[in-house]
């Protein structure tokens, strides 16, 4: 018996980062529903989804709308608002597709996607599920998305709370596929390539090189601890995404120069397979000013690396402070440095926190658990 189809709609098709990765994993793990990925254009996400063997349909939006994608700031918002009327035909096409395919509903992977998928779902007479992946208060775009949504899937308790704990909202944590990470991976080869011994204590960060990730805070922490712990080494994995200022990346290298020049701090760039990177770390740090959940911290926990992260969305969902990891206030260099120092000083504590975090993260944040809950929600709407 064929599985009933559900449309997964996303407007941010031109790049492939956390939200797009989670969307792909969700579609790949469906067991009771057939995913149909629908997007307004060709881009990196479109390519990845198609290569994964998922049915993909491009419903082109207006050329003006496509040119506006990726534009930032006030001018970008004004440009997008001005061309919104050109999307009426696109919304109608999406509704027609949902009717023709007898879709059980439309999943919108972002607020912008929900603003288009909502009216289309209403026209088609099916529910729309809005997946909210970051903290957003109930304002203009959110009110529109919420008005059309049958349910809002929030990735963390703080995301639901910031939205105002509305009755349509439910928390379903993101999950990681079992084959995403190699739990038996060794960090020896990476350390050797970097000229670091197995006895070195390695502190790492993994995220895109953009201001909200606060790599500057990580580097200042490294500069503080480097003299106290001569065998400490620091690594940053990630690259600057489209739209992030090049000046920020340049400032990071300038700040890190005292450690980068003697090989004690390394920028690794973008790395797809992260198991070796996590395995090379003794401590993982997430210093972000804001997050939706902090998926990369979950990956570190699943690999057994103790985590120190800021108190952004997702922290309370994944960490029991002092037991499965450590939570520090955002923008608090002293608190961040103190928790990392504590772990550097105590190998037994690193092992204890790492093991506790692993057990919790592998159980609570699995792709199978996430997708089962999403399918239950969709099939009972």
GIDA-V639651 format. One record per residue. SS is DSSP state (H for helix, E for strand, - for the rest). PHI is phi in degrees with one decimal (999 if undefined). D_FIRST is the distance of its C-alpha to the first C-alpha in whole Angstrom. Layout:
((SS/PHI/D_FIRST) (SS/PHI/D_FIRST))
This chain:
((-/999/0) (-/-72.0/4) (-/-82.6/7) (E/-65.2/9) (E/-81.5/12) (E/-133.1/16) (E/-88.9/19) (E/-108.4/21) (E/-112.0/25) (E/-144.4/28) (-/-92.1/31) (-/-88.2/33) (-/-90.6/31) (-/-86.7/35) (-/-142.7/35) (-/-133.8/33) (-/-129.6/34) (H/-53.2/33) (H/-64.3/31) (H/-67.9/29) (H/-62.9/29) (H/-65.1/27) (H/-61.5/25) (H/-61.1/24) (H/-61.9/23) (H/-61.3/21) (H/-62.4/19) (H/-67.6/19) (H/-100.6/18) (-/-63.5/15) (-/-117.1/12) (-/-107.8/10) (E/-125.6/11) (E/-100.2/12) (E/-80.3/15) (E/-124.5/17) (E/-86.0/21) (E/-125.9/23) (E/-151.0/27) (-/-78.9/30) (-/-162.8/32) (-/-89.5/32) (-/-168.6/33) (H/-63.0/33) (H/-64.8/30) (H/-56.0/28) (H/-63.4/29) (H/-63.1/28) (H/-65.4/24) (H/-62.4/24) (H/-65.6/25) (-/-78.5/23) (-/85.9/20) (-/-90.3/19) (E/-55.9/18) (E/-127.8/21) (E/-126.7/23) (E/-98.2/27) (-/-104.4/28) (-/-60.1/32) (-/-90.3/34) (-/-63.0/38) (H/-60.4/40) (H/-63.1/42) (H/-65.6/39) (H/-63.9/38) (H/-65.6/42) (H/-81.3/42) (-/-66.7/40) (-/87.6/41) (-/-72.5/44) (-/-113.6/46) (H/76.0/49) (H/-62.8/50) (H/-62.4/50) (H/-64.1/46) (H/-65.2/45) (H/-65.3/48) (H/-63.4/46) (H/-67.2/43) (H/-65.1/44) (H/-66.5/46) (-/-97.5/43) (H/-54.1/40) (H/-59.8/41) (H/-73.7/40) (H/-93.2/36) (H/-58.5/36) (H/-62.5/34) (H/-65.0/32) (H/-61.8/31) (H/-64.1/30) (H/-65.4/28) (H/-65.1/26) (H/-63.4/25) (H/-63.0/24) (H/-61.6/22) (H/-60.7/20) (H/-69.2/20) (H/-62.0/19) (-/-86.4/16) (-/52.9/15) (-/-67.8/16) (-/-73.6/16) (E/169.0/19) (E/-124.0/22) (E/-97.2/23) (E/-108.9/26) (-/-89.5/28) (-/-159.0/31) (H/-63.7/34) (H/-63.3/34) (H/-64.2/31) (H/-66.0/30) (H/-64.7/33) (H/-98.8/31) (H/-68.1/28) (H/-60.3/29) (H/-60.0/31) (H/-64.4/28) (H/-63.4/25) (H/-62.1/28) (H/-64.6/28) (H/-82.8/24) (-/74.7/24) (-/-128.2/22) (E/-74.2/23) (E/-119.6/25) (E/-109.2/25) (E/-97.4/28) (E/-93.6/28) (E/-103.4/32) (-/-111.2/33) (-/-153.1/37) (-/-68.4/40) (-/-142.8/40) (-/-68.9/42) (-/-74.4/41) (-/-121.6/43) (H/-54.5/42) (H/-64.1/39) (H/-67.3/38) (H/-64.1/39) (H/-65.2/37) (H/-60.7/34) (H/-66.0/34) (H/-60.6/35) (H/-90.8/31) (-/-75.6/29) (-/-77.9/27) (E/-142.0/27) (E/-113.4/29) (E/-93.2/28) (E/-100.6/32) (-/-81.6/32) (-/-153.4/35) (H/-62.2/37) (H/-66.5/40) (H/-64.0/37) (H/-64.7/37) (H/-66.9/40) (H/-65.8/42) (-/-71.1/39) (-/107.2/41) (-/49.0/39) (-/-70.8/37) (-/-64.7/35) (-/-79.6/32) (E/-86.0/32) (E/-138.3/30) (E/-96.7/31) (-/-131.0/28) (-/-69.8/30) (-/-61.8/29) (-/-137.3/28) (E/-110.3/28) (-/-60.6/26) (-/-61.7/27) (-/-92.5/28) (-/-67.3/30) (-/-119.7/33) (-/-100.0/35) (-/-65.2/36) (-/-98.2/39) (-/-64.5/40) (-/-111.6/44) (-/-95.8/46) (H/-60.1/49) (H/-64.5/48) (H/-64.4/48) (H/-59.3/51) (H/-64.1/53) (H/-63.7/52) (H/-86.2/53) (-/78.8/56) (-/-105.4/56) (-/-79.3/56) (-/-69.5/54) (-/-84.2/57) (-/-62.3/56) (E/-98.2/55) (E/-108.9/52) (E/-112.3/51) (E/-131.5/48) (E/-135.2/46) (E/-134.5/43) (-/179.7/42) (-/-63.7/43) (-/-84.9/46) (-/-139.4/47) (H/-55.6/49) (H/-69.0/47) (H/-81.3/46) (-/55.3/50) (H/-62.0/51) (H/-61.3/54) (H/-66.9/54) (H/-59.9/53) (H/-67.1/55) (H/-62.8/58) (H/-61.4/57) (H/-61.0/57) (H/-62.7/61) (H/-70.5/62) (H/-86.7/60) (H/-59.5/61) (H/-71.9/65) (H/-69.2/64) (-/-127.0/62) (-/-59.1/63) (-/-90.5/60) (E/-74.8/58) (E/-130.3/55) (E/-134.0/53) (E/-134.4/50) (E/-127.1/48) (E/-107.8/45) (-/141.4/43) (-/-132.1/44) (-/-77.1/46) (-/-77.7/43) (-/-56.5/43) (-/96.6/45) (-/-77.7/47) (-/-69.6/51) (H/-63.8/52) (H/-63.4/55) (H/-66.4/53) (H/-62.3/53) (H/-62.7/56) (H/-65.3/57) (H/-64.3/55) (H/-64.6/57) (H/-64.6/60) (H/-65.4/60) (H/-83.6/58) (H/-51.2/61) (H/-58.4/63) (H/-92.0/60) (H/-68.4/59) (-/-67.8/62) (-/-107.1/62) (-/78.2/59) (-/-89.4/58) (E/-130.7/55) (E/-129.4/53) (E/-93.0/50) (E/-86.8/48) (E/77.6/46) (-/-75.9/42) (-/-131.2/40) (-/-75.2/36) (-/-91.3/36) (-/-94.9/38) (H/-57.5/38) (H/-63.6/41) (H/-67.6/43) (H/-63.4/42) (H/-65.5/43) (H/-79.7/47) (-/-91.9/47) (-/-97.3/49) (E/-144.3/48) (E/-111.3/46) (E/-124.0/47) (E/-120.6/45) (-/-102.6/48) (-/-55.5/46) (-/-81.7/48) (-/-154.6/44) (-/-148.4/40) (-/-90.7/37) (-/-144.5/36) (-/95.2/38) (H/-54.8/35) (H/-65.1/37) (H/-68.2/39) (H/-65.5/36) (H/-60.6/36) (H/-60.7/39) (H/-62.4/39) (H/-63.6/36) (-/-84.2/38) (-/88.6/41) (-/-89.2/43) (E/-63.0/45) (E/-114.3/45) (E/-118.2/47) (E/-139.0/46) (E/-76.4/47) (-/-82.5/46) (-/-98.7/44) (-/-54.2/40) (-/102.8/38) (H/-60.7/41) (H/-69.6/41) (H/-75.5/38) (H/-107.0/38) (-/-126.5/42) (-/-95.9/44) (E/-55.0/47) (-/86.5/49) (-/-115.6/47) (-/-103.5/43) (E/159.7/45) (E/-130.4/48) (E/-114.3/48) (E/-125.7/51) (-/-63.1/52) (-/-65.8/51) (-/59.6/54) (-/-116.2/56) (H/-61.9/57) (H/-63.0/59) (H/-65.8/56) (H/-61.9/54) (H/-63.2/57) (H/-62.1/58) (H/-69.9/54) (H/-67.0/54) (H/-58.0/57) (H/-57.6/57) (H/-72.1/54) (H/-62.5/56) (H/-77.8/59) (-/-132.6/56) (H/-64.1/54) (H/-63.6/53) (H/-66.6/52) (H/-58.3/50) (H/-66.0/48) (H/-64.7/48) (H/-66.7/46) (H/-60.9/44) (H/-66.6/43) (H/-64.7/42) (H/-65.4/40) (H/-60.5/38) (H/-58.3/37) (H/-69.3/36) (H/-67.2/35) (H/-69.4/32) (H/-83.7/31) (H/-79.6/31) (-/-116.1/30) (E/-102.1/27) (H/-62.9/24) (H/-63.3/22) (H/-64.0/24) (H/-58.1/24) (H/-69.8/20) (H/-57.9/19) (H/-67.6/22) (H/-66.3/21) (H/-64.5/17) (H/-57.8/19) (H/-62.8/21) (H/-66.0/19) (H/-76.8/16) (-/-107.0/19) (-/-82.7/21))
